[in-house]
């Protein structure tokens, strides 16, 4: 079977589905869009991972009817450096907002987007994966693993590796860090407050979620290997020593998962193929900017394709999003490298700690940081 559409979207995570919904919202005919999904709907909706959505991302989801009150609001972000006195506290009330962002379950976001698209009329190809393609001057022809074929004017790659490459892309930069992710509970959690604490080995984030915290602790791989061998009580003791008492005493921890961290931010494209979201840039998790940048990618691209579905629109997108991608990538990369580049109590770390204190007392600097985290480059 061979179907023909204008736009094929490969990857039906939040970025891929949001792109489809935004295209329809801006007037692209739903029947001219195909969404290719490697997972069954139920599998994606049951995904328990936590994701941080900025206020800007919440607004984008609300515009397409995909926002529901399914996230825990972040009303404050406390940024500090272990072993230094300086700190920055970003408060939503300073900007007239109810929240700076929201911590949500990945599956809940996918479910909300799936409901928006359920009766839209788009072509849903699931479970299906692109295993080959042939690009001509007039179109791109996709071969799916179920034997079907799809012809499209453009292919938007929204998740996963780049099509046409037999091997995954090498990291542009290996941070020599591993992130341990888990749900943790404390006995004195400040309501709505998220923490970003920088250590000599990498950032440690605690994001409020359903009365507990979603923890992302970045460290050197050998440290992660050692900590993963500890039992829960020993692990929480190590966590307490690094984090301190700002959220009280750690009392409970769930399953721990470890992931190696690297930077990929050189999206490859052709005249009829464009990568957005994780397919275009895989960022360090510091400040939780990856998904938020992906949703901004989707919004800009949908606006351009709603005017004209041509390779020229893809070229215009690269120009339109260049500054946002560059600034967001540079900010997360800088924070990941610099704050973990020298040991605690060093002169460099003292200066970095002092800089956090200066940001806290300079309203314009704090606003610039807050707006970048919430909205990107506008």
N, C-alpha and C positions, 0 to 999 in steps of 0.2 A: 504494500500500500504506500502511495506517495501523496502527501498533502502539500499544499502551497500556502504560505502566509507572507506577510510583510516583515514581521519581526519575530525571531525565535529567541527565547530567553532560556539559557541553560543554567540551571541551579534555582531551586525553589525554596531557598531559605528566606529570611526576612528581606534581604536586599532584592533578590530576584522577584519575589511576589510583590513587594512594594513598587518595583519598577513597572510591572504589569498593571497594577492598580492605578498608578500615577499616569500611565499612558492613556488608560481608559478615561480617567478623570479629565484629562486635557483634550479629549475628543478623538483619540485613535479608535477605530472600530475594533471591538473585542474579538470578532471572528478573524481578524487579520493578525492576531497575536497567538503564539504558541509558547507554552511554559513546560519545559522538560524537567522532570523531577526523578532523581534516582531512588528516592524513598517513597514508600507508601505514606499517605496522609497521616494515618494513625501513629506511625513510628516517629514522625517529626513532631507531632503534637505532644507526645509523651516524653520528649527530651527534657530532662530535669535541670540542665545547665542554667546558670544565672547570667544575665546580661545587663549592662548598664546603659540606659537610654537617657540622653541629654534632654533638656527642655526643648531644644530645637528639633530633635527627633520626635519627641511627643507631638509637637505641632504638625510635623509632616505626616505622621500617622493619623492624627485627628482629621486632617484635610481629606483623607481618603476613606474615612469612616472606620479605621482600624484601631483606634485608641479606645481602650476600656480601662477602668480603674483596677488594673490587675498588677500594678507595680507598687513597691514601697517607696514613698517619696524620700528624696535626699534634700533636706532643708539646709544642711551645713556641710562644708568640707573642711576638715582640719588637716593641714599639711605641715609636716615637721621633719626634722633631721635628727636621727638618733645621736645622742651625745652633744647636741647643740641647743642653745636656748631659743634661737629664732623659730618662729612659726607663723603661718598664715591661716586665717580663718575666713572662709568665704561663706556668706550668709545670704540665702535667697531673699530675705526681707529687704536687704540693702538694694535690691534691684526690682522691688515691687512684684516678686514672683512667689507663688505658693511653694515651688520646689525648683532646685537646680537640675534635677534629673530624677530618674526612677530606676529601681532595681527590679527586674522582671524575670520570670521564668521563660526561657527560650521557647518552650513548647506553647506557652500562652500567647506569645506574640505571633507565632506561626499560625495558631488556631484562629486568632482574630483576623489575620490577613487572608486565611483560607476561606473564612466566611464571607469576606468582601468579594472574593473572586468566584464563589461557589456557583452563582447563577448569572455570572457576567457574560458568558458565551465564548470565553477564550478556549483554545484547544489545550487540554491538560493531558500531557503524555507522561504517565507514571505507572509503575516504575519503569523508567527508561533512561538510558545513558548514551551520549554521543560517543561513538567509537571511531568515527572517521568523517572527513568532509572533503569537498572539492569546491574551491572558490573560483568563480569566473568573473569576467567583467560585469556580467549582468546579475548574478545571484550567487548564493552559497547553497550547496546541496549537502545535507547532513545524513549520515547513516547511523541508525540507532541499533542498540544491541538486541532489540526484539525483532529485527528484520525490516522494520518500517523505514521509510525515507521521508525526509522533509526538505522542501525547497523554501528558501527565504531570501528576502532582499538584504537583511542584516542579521547578524548573530550577536547577541549580548551575552557575554560570559559573566555570570553573576557569582559563581562560587567554584572552588576547586582549582586544579592545575590548568595550565594553558593547553588548549586542544592542539593537536599536531606535534606535541613534544612527547617523546617516548619516556623521558625521565623527568622527575620533578625539577623545578628551578632550584638552583643553588641559592643559598642565602646570600644577599648582598653583604650582610654583616651578621656574624654570629656573636651574640652578646655574652657568650660563655655563662649563660644563666639558665636555670630551670625554674619554672613556676610550679609551686604546689598549691592546688586548689581544693578547698573544702568548705563545708558549712560549720561555723563555730558559734557557741553561745557563751555569754558572759553574765555575771550577776548584777551589773550596773551599767547597762548600755544607754548612753544618752540618746533619746528619741530622735530619729531622722539624721543623725550625724554620721557622715562617712569619714574615714581616716585614710590618708596617704602618708605613710611613714617611710622615709628613705634611710637605708642602712648601708654599711660598707659593701654589701654584696648585691644590693638591689632593692627596689621598692617593695613595701608590704602594704597592701590595701585591705581594708575592712569595709564592706558595703552593707548598710542595713537592709535586711530582708526578712519580713514576717517574724519580727521579734528576735531574730538572730543576726548573724553576719555571713556574707559570702566573702571568704578570704582568698586573696591572691598574693602569695608570698614568693618573691623572686630572689634567687640566691645562686651561688656557684653550683655546678652540677655535683661536685663531690660532697658538698654540704647537703644538698637535696637527697643524695643517696643515703647519707648517714641518718638524716632525720626520718626518712621513710622507713628505716629499720626499727625506729623507736615505737613503743606502744603508745596509746593515746595519751596517757597521763604524762609520760616523758616528753612527748611532742608538745603538749600544751605548756609544760614547764619551760621548754625552750622558746616557745612563742611568747610567753609572758616576759621572759628576760629581754627579748628583743623589742617587744611592743611597749612594755610598761603597763601602768595602771589606769590609763585614760578611759578605758571602757570597763573597768572593774577586773574581776578575776575570771579567767577562762574556765568554764565548767563542763563543757561538752564539745565534742568534735565528731563530725560525720566521716564518711569515706574520703580518703585522700587520693588525689590523682596528680601526676607529675607530667609536665610538658616542657620540652626544650624550646628556648626562645631565640628567634632570629628576625631580621628585617628583610622583607622583600618589598620593594617599592619601585620597580621598573616595569610597569605594565607593557606587555607587547601587544601590538595591534596590527591589523591589515586594513585595507580599504573597507572591508565589510564585516570585520570582527573587532569588537571592543570589549575590554575587561573592566569590570567595576567591582567594588566591594573587595572581599578577600581574594578574588581572582586577580585584582590589580595591585593591592597592597596588603601585606600582612605585617601589622605593626606590633611593637612591644605593648603589653597590656597596661602599662603605666597610664593613668588618667582615663582609661577606658574609652579610647577614641576610635577604635577600629570600626565597629558597627555604625557608629554615628557618622563617620566619614563616608561609609558605604551608602547610607541612606541619603546623604547630601549628593553623592554621585548620581543616585537614582533620580532625584528630583531635577537636577540640572539636565540630565540626559533626556528625561521624559519631556521637559519643556522644549528642547530642541527638536526632538523627533515628532512632536505634535505639529510642528510647522512644516517639516519636510523629512521624509524617510529616505535619506540618501547617504552615501559615504561622506559627503561634505559635512553632514550634520555630526558624524562621528569625529571628524577632524575639528569642528568647532567646539565640541565637548572637551576635547583635550586641552584646548586653549582656555576655555571658560573655567575649568576646574583646576588648572595648573597651580594657581596660587594657594587654593585651599589645601590641595594635596601636599604641596611643598611645605607649607607652614605647619600643618598637622603632623606630617612625618618628621619634620625637623624638631618640633617641640618634644614629641615623645622620644625621639632618638637622643636628643640632648639630655633630657631628664634621666633616661635609662643609663646613659654613659657617665655623665658628669657626677651625679650624686653617688655613684658606686665606683668612682675611679680612684679613691684613696681611702685609707683606713680611718676609723673613728678617732676623734681627738686630734686629727691633723690640722695644720693651718688652713689647708684648702677647704676641709669640711667646716671649719669654723667660719670661714668667709661665706660658704654656701648657706649655713644656718643663719648668719646675719642677713643675707640677702632675702631669706624668707620673712624675717622680721621687718625689713624695709618695705617689702611688698605690702605687708599688712597695714602699714601706716601711710602708704601713698595710695589714695583712692583711685587715681587714674591707672596706676599699674595693676592694682587688684581687679579693677573693672575689665581691663584688657585681657587679663588671664581668664577671668570668669566667662567673658563673652566668647573667647576662643574655644573654651571647653564646651560651652552650650551651643554655639552656632557655627563655629568655624570661621573662615574668612568670608565676609559678605560684601 
